[in-house]
Amino acid sequence: MSGAIALATRRWPALVLACLAAAALPVGVAAAGATPAVAQQQAPLMHALFQDHAVLQRDQPIRVWGVAAPGEAVTVELAGKRASARAGGDGRWQAQLPAMKAGGPHTLTARTAAARQSVADVMVGDVWLCSGQSNMELQVWRTLDARAEIAGAGNERIRLLTVPQSGSVEPQATFSSPVQWRPVDPESVRDFSAACYYFARELQKSVDVPMGLVSAAWGGSRIQAWTSAPALRATGWYDGELDVLARYAGDPVAAVGDWGSLWQRWWAGAPGVAAGDEPWSAGKPVGEWRQAPPQLGAWERWGVPALSDFNGMVWYRATIELTAAQAAQDAVLALGPADEIDMTWVNGRAVGSTYGAGPGREYALPPGLLRAGTNTVVVNVLDTYRDGGLGGPASVHALHFADGSKAPLDGTWSYRIVPAAAGNPPRAPWQTAAGLSTLYNGMIAPLGGYGLRGALWYQGESNTFEHDRYAGLLRALRRDWRSQFGADLPLLVVQLPNYGTPPTKPGESDWASMRAAQRAVAAEDPRTGLVVAIDLGDRYDIHPSNKQELGRRLARAARHMVYGQKIAAAGPVPLAATRNGDAVVVEFGDATDGLVAYGADGPIGFELCGAEKDSCRYAGAEIWNHRVTLRAPGAHEATRIRYCWADSPVCTLFDGAGLPAGPFELPLSPMPHDDHAR
């Protein structure tokens, strides 16, 4: 089995010992008097994070944990410092060493009466967690001048650890596969997170300590997947989905049926869906259905004009004839890959939903669902980026029976396009990158209480359609991670860069609204920093390659917020927008060496707006000291101002240090007489 059913098979409370033994790399573990052959069979005492070349966080107590025999005493030693602990009834133990200054290399040792484990070349410095979706995952080899960057990489004082990509419906005690701390060299850096690496390389120029980088990222992931179930439940938005997820851990087949009911209720209330329109039903379908090409595959290549550049939902439907003997057997529905999310029904009952275009689908069917004669398979496929559709050829789709036989669904598939007005459906909570808490469980929970200096967060592209909730979700993630790693954990948030076709007139933008949510959350908390990247994107590529400059900006924000260096954290920050006669004046702070405009006498990208939607118009702008004066017809009627408000805006306002003013929206207020305003 693979996909959703396999995800539900992972458990940790009863399998901690086995998990740690399987996930840790071979290290020096030796029992007193044991032969080497016996020693190799024993599980490491320490968690997989504690191994050769590790970096431990300086200037705070150092937590070390692992698994030993229940009730066994454990002693941990590092650079002459010792701490003791006793394993609980489940074998887990945790010891705490006193805080240490930056330095190393050291040897970290854990021992019991029966065993000893040592890891070498351990440094004490600053540890950073780098997390998010594809732009955080994007590797060094995909960045600007990658060949030279890789060839010139060599730094024993920067250590890299990549968390294996894994989703789980329950929190995991350790990683899904072996991990390894690796000093920076051409081999180790090639596939590591570029944003994370370039950040540390730049930061180390002014903060001269060892750096440990932990990359936990997954392309296409939503923020909900990185947040624990209790933190999501506290938002009050996902109670039904979380109840399904809890049931899925023990009974995935029944939980899928529950989820189908929730999904179907969403469809019934979606805009433009007529009463009685139930495409998943086994009865005669309503609406316009057409014959799909027999090879299936990406619908953009079908030669259908309406699908040539379509991102959204398409329904697929097929029937299959079964004998009574086939229908009586246990069965699994196998489907080819679906780009990127499927929701699947058999005979009107939901049987599965999976995220990701790579793997095929395998869904165990409830007993008694199949019947002799005609059976109906219906698949809803959601695609949000590039190619979409149900993978082919049609022969890969089949029912597999308990006796080893199969019945291909190689008959005629029909399809129906869903109008965009219906919106985006809810995502099954057990999906890896698009679910609820799945990546937290599989990739963040295994980090335990490992000491961190801070966290970098580059994510949001997959949540732009729900930007109205994103601020609340980002706050929930921040509280969640601080409860795990420390109440004062600094968080550096990368604001979404520009992407897509530049605008020719003012309009509404999900991406701009997402950037506003990120800005608002950062502004309300002194331990959250915002890194502006509005000029670093690529109109043709959602994965911009200039991660070097992004790294420099992340390092600058860290130097200001985390290390207290007296530099501006980012570029110009708007302080207020006020009326002055027939003009509007915007005042900026943190403009190092003043404001400048590139490519014209004044900056472009400013809009003056009324209270209504679609009331914005571009405004001419003029710089005067740390202010920008805006003029446009009807400016006296404006109630708010916007800057760089589009998916891919053209923004030309910077400061003298070359840092951009980020996108923003501000209300207008009256301005007292000021002789310096222009």
N, C-alpha and C positions, 0 to 999 in steps of 0.2 A: 504494500500500500504506500501511497505517497500523498503529498498535499495536505488537505485539511484533516483527514483521518489520522495521518502520521503525526501531525502537530499535537493532537490530543493525547498521544501515548506518552508524552514526556511527563515525568513526575520527579519531585525532588525530596520531600520530607523523608520518605522511607528508603531513599537510595543515595543519601549523601556520600557514604563511604565509597560506593561503586562509582559515582559520578566523579569524585575527586581523583580517584585512581585512574579513571579512563581519560580525563581531560588534562591532567598534568603531564608536562614533558618529563622524560627520564632525568632524574637528578640524583645526587649522591645520598642515598638513604641506606643506612647499614644498621643492622641489629647487632647487639653485643654478641660476639662469638659466632656470628652467622657467616656462612660462606657467601661469596659473591652471587652465586646462583640464587640463593635464598633472598638476599638483600634486594635483588632486582624485582622480585615478586611482590614486595611490600609497597603499599601506597605511600606517597609522600606525606609527611606530617603537616606541611604548610600548604595553604591554598595556592593554586596555579599562578597567581600574580607574583608570588615571592620565588624568584628564580634568578639565575645568573644574569647580570647586567641590569637588574631592576633599579629604579629610582624611587626613593622614599621621600615623603614631603618633610622639608625642614621646618624648624621653629614651631612645631606642634607635636603633641604626643603621637607616637607611631603605633598604630594598631596592627597586630599580626595575628592571623587566625588559621585554623585548619581543622583536621580530623585526626583523632587518635582513638585508642581503645576506650570505651566508656569508663569514666572514673579515673583515668590515668593522669598523673601529674606531668605537665609539660613546662620546660624551661626554655626561654628564648634569650639569645645573646646577640648584641650588635655593638661593636667598637667598645667593649668593656662594660656596656650597660646590660642589665639583666632584668627579666620579668618572668613571673610564673603564672600558670593557669591550670585548671583541672577540667578535663573533658567531661561534658555532661552525659546524660544517659543516651543521647543520640550520637555521642562521639565528638561533637563539635566543641571547640575551645577557642578562646580569644585572650591574648595577652596584650598589655600596653607598655611599650618602652617609653622612657622620657624623651622630650623634645631634644633635637640635635641641630647643630649648625650645619650649613652646607659643607660638603666634603666627601672624601672617599678616595679610592675604593675601600670597601669594608667587606667582611664576611658575615653573613646572617646565619645563625644556627638555631635549630629547634631540636630538642632531645627529650626523650622519655627514658625510663629505666630499660626499655627494650630496643629503642631505635634512635637514630640520629640522622638529621638532614642538614646539610650546609649548602648555601648558595653563595657564589663568589662575585667579585666585581660589582658590589652594590654601592650605588652613590646616594647621597642625600642632597636634595636640591628642591626644585619646584616641579610639580606634576600637574599637567593640564589634560582635561578631558575634552576631546573635540568630537562633536556629535551633530547629526542632522541628516539631510538627504544627499542627493547626488553631488551637489557642489561642495559639500564637505568630503564626500567620499572620493571625488575626482583626484586621480593619482598624479604624482609628479611628472610621469612620462607624457601626460596629456597637456602640460602647461607650456608657456612660451619658452623657447630656447631650451627645450627639455634635454636634448643631447648633452649640451654643455653643463646644465645644472646637475645631471646625474653623474657625468664624468668627474665633476669637481667636488662631489659630495664626500665629505670625510670629517666626522666630528665625534670623537669618543665621549664627549660630554653631553650629547643629545641622544637619548635612547627612545626607541619606537616600539609600541605594542599595538597591534591591530586586533580588536575583538572580533571573533568569528561571527558572521552574519547568521542569526538564528532567532526565530520567533517561537514563543511558547505561550500556552494559555495559563500557565502558573509560574510564579517566580522560581528561577533556577539558582542553585547554590554555586555553580561554577559554569565554565564555558562549554559549548557544545562540541568543541574540538580543541586540540592543543594550541596554546599560545606561547609566544616567545618574545622577550625583550631583546632588542637588537640595536647596538650602536649604529649611528649613521655612517653608511658607506654606499658606494654606487649600487650595490645589490639590494640593500635593505630599504633605501629611500625610493627606489623606482616605483613601487606600487603603493607607497604610503600616501596618506592624505596630503595633498599639496598645500592647502590653506593652513593646515596644522603645522607642517614642517617649516614653511616659509615664515610663519608667525614666530616660532621658537628661534629660528636662525636670526631673525631681526632683533627679537627681544634680548637675546643673549649678548648683543653688542653693548647694551647698557645695564643689563642685569646679569653679572658674570657668575652664574652658578650652573651646576648641572641641570638639565631639563629632561623630564620624562613626559612623553606624549602618548596618550591613550586614545586611539581613534575608534569610535563606535558610530558608524554611519551606514545608511542604507538608501540607495537611490529610490526616489518616488515615494518615500515614507511620509506619512502624516504625523503631526505632532501628537495626536492621541495615542499612537502606537508607542511613543517614548515615555508615556506618563503612566504611573501605576494605577491599578484599578481603584484603590481607596481615594486617590487624588482625583480621578475622573468622577467618581461617584459624588464627591463633595461639590462638584460643579452643579449637580442636579439635572444634567442634560442627558445622561446615558443610563438611567436606571434599568430600563427594559433591556437594552443591549448587554449590560453587565450581568443581569440575571441570566440571560442566554449563555453568556460566556462561562459563568460559574457552572451551569448545567453541562456545557460542552466538555468540561474537564472530565466528567464522569460518564456521560452518555451522549456522545457526539451526534448519533443518528437522531435521537429525540430532540436535541437542541437545534438541529438544522430545521426540523419541522416547526419549532417555535419561532425561529428566525424568519421562516417563510411567511408566517402569519404577520409579523411586524412589517416585512418588506411589502407584502400585498396591501396592507393598510396604507403604507406610504403611497403606493401606486394609485389606489382608489382616490386619494386626496390630491394627487399631483395636478397642476394646471393643465387643462386641455384633455384630461382623461374622462371619457364618457362613462356614465353609469352602466354597469354590467360588462364593461370591457375588461376581460380577464384572460389575457393571452396565454397564460400558463394552463388553463383549464383543458381537460380532455375532450370537451365538447367542441362544436364547430366554432372556430375563432371568428371574431369580428375584425373589421378594419381591412386595409388593403395589403394583402400578402402576395409576394411575387416569388418566382422560382429562383433559387440561388444557383450559381455555377457549381457544377459537380465537384470541382477541385477545392471549393471554399477558399480559405486563405484571406489575406487582407482585402477588405471591401473596397479600399481605394483603387484596387487594380481590377475591379470587375467590369469597368467600362460603363458604370452607371453614373451619370452626371451628378445626381444628388449625393453620391457617396465619394466622389473623387477627392474631396478634401474635408471629409466629415469627421468630427469629433463629437461623440455622444453615444446614444444607446440604439442597438438594433436587436430585434427579436428574431430567433431562429426556431424552426419547428420541423420535426420529423416524426414519422410513425414507423412502427415495426410490428410484424406479425410473430406471435409466439405460440408454441404448442402448450398444452396443459402441463406436460412434463417439464418444459423449460420454466414456465411461470411459477411452478411449485418450488423451484430451487432458490437457495440464497444466491444473490447476484450483486455484481459491481458494475456501475456504469462508467465506462472509460471514454473520455473525450480528448481530443487534441488540445494543444495550447490555445488559450483565449487571451487576446490582447485588448484590455489588460485585466478586466474583472468579469467573471461570469456569475450568474445566478441561475441555477438549474432546477427544473422540475421534471418529475416522471409521473404521468397520470394525475396531474394536478397537485402533487405533493412536492414541496421543496426538498431536495436531496443533497445540495451542496453549493458552496460558493468559495472561490479561490481568487487571490490576487496574484498577478504576475504573468508575463507573456512567455516565460521560459518553459516551465513544466506542463505536461498534460494533466488532466484531472482524473481522479478515481474516486467515485462516490459509492459507498456501501448502501444498498437499498433496504428499507425496512421490510421485514417478512410480510408477505401477503399483498405487497403493493402491485406486483406484476399480475397480469391475468392472461388467460388464453384468448387469443385473437389479437385485436389491434391495441397497441400501447403507444402512448404519446410522450415524446421527449421535447421539452421546450427549454431554450437557453436564451437568457438575456445577457448581452455582452455590452459593457461600458468601456469606451476608449476615450482618453482625454488628451492624447499626444501622439502625433504621427500615425503610423499604421494601426489599424484596429480590425478585430474580427475573430471568428472561430477558425482555428487552424485546420488545414486539410492535409491530405485528401479525405474525402468522406469516409473512406474505408477504415481510417484510424478510430472512428467512433463506433463503439460496440458495447453490447452487454456480455459480460463474462460470468459464467455460471460455475457453481460449486463443483460440478463434475469435470471441469476443465474445458468444456466447450464454450463457444461464443456465438453471438448473433450480431453481425455487423449492421450498423445503421447506414447502409450504403444506398438507401433509396433517395428519393428527391427531398432536398431540404428547401423550405420556403423561408422568406424573411419579410420583416416589416420594420420600417424606419420609425423611430420615435421622435416627434418634433422637439426641438431644443427647449420649448417652453415648459416641458415637463420637469426640467431641472435634473440634478444629480441624485441618484438613489442613495439610501444609507448603505454603509459598508458592513459586511458581516464582521462581527467583533473578533473572530478568531483569525482573520486574515493577517498575514505577517506584517507587511509594511503599511497596510491600510486599515488595520484593525484597532482594537482598544487594548493598550498595555502590553501587546505581544512582544514588541522590541524592548520595552522596559524589562519584561520578565526574562527574555533570553539574552540581553546584552548589557543592561545597566544593573539589574539586581545582582548578577555575579560579581560585580565590582565591590560589593559589600560596603564597608566603611573605609575603603582605601583613601589615604590622605591626599587631598587635592589643593592646589593653589587657586584654581579657578576652572571655569568651563567656557568653551566656545560653542556657540549655537548658530548654525547656518542652515535654515530650513524655512519653508513657507510656500514654495511653489505649488506643492500638492494641496495646500489649504486655501488658495486664493478664492475659490468659489464659496467659502464660508468665512470670509474675512471679518464678518460681524461678530463671530465667536472667538476669533483668534486671540484677541487681547486677554480674554478670560482663560483661554487654554494655555497661553504662555505664562500667565501668572500661576496657574495650577502646576505647570511643569517646574517653574522656579521654586515654588514652595516644596514640591515633592523632592526635588534633588537636594535642596537644602536640608530637608529632614533626614536624608541619607548621608550626605557628605559634610554637613556643617551649616549652621544657621547663617553664617556670614559668607557663604560661597559666592564669589564674584561670578557674574554671568556676562559674557560679551556676545551681543546679538548682532549678526550681520544682516543689515537691511537688504531686501531684495534688490538686485541690480536691474537695469533696463533690459528689456527683451521684447522683440517684435518690431513691427513697422511704426516709425515715428508718426505722431498725430499731425493732421492738417488743420484741425479745429479743436476747441475744448470739448471734452466729453467725460463720461463716467468711466472708471477703471477699477476692476477688482484688484489689480496689482498695486495701484496707488493706495487703495483703501487698506490693503495688507501692510504696506509700508507705514501708513499712519498708525495702525494698531501696534506695530513693532516700536515705533517712535514713542507712543504714549506709554507703553509698559516700561521702556527704558527710562523715560523722564521722571517717573514716579518713585524710583528707587535708587539711592546713591550707590548701591553695589551692582547695578546693571548698567552696562555701557552699550551704546549704539555705534556701529561702524557703518558709515555711509558708503555705498558701492554703486550709486546711480550712474556713474560715468564709466564703470568697469565692465558693463555687460556687452552683449553682442546681439544685434538685432536679428541675426540669423541662427544663433546657437544659444540654447538655454543654459549651456555650460561654458561660460566665458573662461578663456585660458590664462588671463593675466592674474594668476593667484599670487604672484610675487608682490604686487602692489597691495593686494588685499591683506597679505601677511604683514606688510609694513603698517597698514592702518590698524590692524588688530593689535600689533605690538604697541603702537602709539597709545591706543585706548587703554591697554593694560598698564603701560608706564604711568599714565595719569591716574587711573582709578585704583589700581591695585598697589602700585609702588609709590604713589604720592609724588611723582615728579611734576615739576611746575611747567607743564606744557598743556596746550589745549588738547582735549581728548579727541576731537574730530575737527571738521571744518566749521564754517559759520553757522550759528544756531539762531533762528528767529526768536526775538523776545516779545515783540508786540507789533500789531498792525493798527494804525490810527488814521483817522481822517484829518486832512489839513486843507480846508477850502475845497477846491475841485480835484484835489489829488489825494492819494493814499501813501502814507509813509510807513515803511517796514524797517524796524530797527533790529540789528544783529549783534550778537555777542560772540566771543571766541573766534573772531576773525583775525588770525595771525597776520601781521603786516598789512592789514586793511583788506577791503573788498576789491576784486578785479572781475572784469568780464572778458571772456575769450571770444574773439571773432567778430566783435561789433562794438560800437560806442557804449552800448548799455546791455545788460543781461536780458536774455529772452527766457520764456517759459513761465512768466507770471500771468495770472488770471484774476480778474475781478468778477465776483459772483453775487447774485441775489440769493434770496432764501430758497427759491425754487430749484428743482433739478433742471439741468440743461440751460441754466441762466448765465453761465460763465462766458466771458469773452477775454481774448488776449489783451494785455495792457503793455504800453510802452514803458520802459524803465530806465532810470538814470541813477548812477551811484553818486553819493555824497558822503564822504567819510565812512561811517559804519551803518549808513542808511541807504535804502533804495526807495526812490520816489516813483510812484506809478500813476500813469494818466491814461484814461480811456473815455470814450463817449459814455455818458451816464454813470461815471464813477461815483457821483454823489449818492446814487441809489444802491451801491454795493453794500452788502452786509458781511461779506467774508472774502478772504483772499486765498488763492491756491498757487503753489509753485511746483513745477515738474509733476503735474498730475496726469499721468498716462502710463500705460504699460511700458512704453519705451520713449520717454520724453527726451527732448533736446534741452539740456541744462547747461548754462554757460556762466553761472555765478560761482566764483571760487574765492579763496583768500590768497594772500601773497605766498603762502607755503604750498600752494597747489592742491589744497583740499577743497572738495565741493561743498556747497550748501545742499543739504538733503531736502527731499520733497516734504512739503508740509501744507496744512490748511489751518488758517487762523481766523477767528471772528474779528470784526472791525469795531473800534470804539472811537468816540470823539477825541480830538487832540487839542490841548490848550495851545495858545499862540506860542510859536517857537521861531525865532528869527533865523535859526540855522536850518530849518526844514525847507526843502525845495520840492 
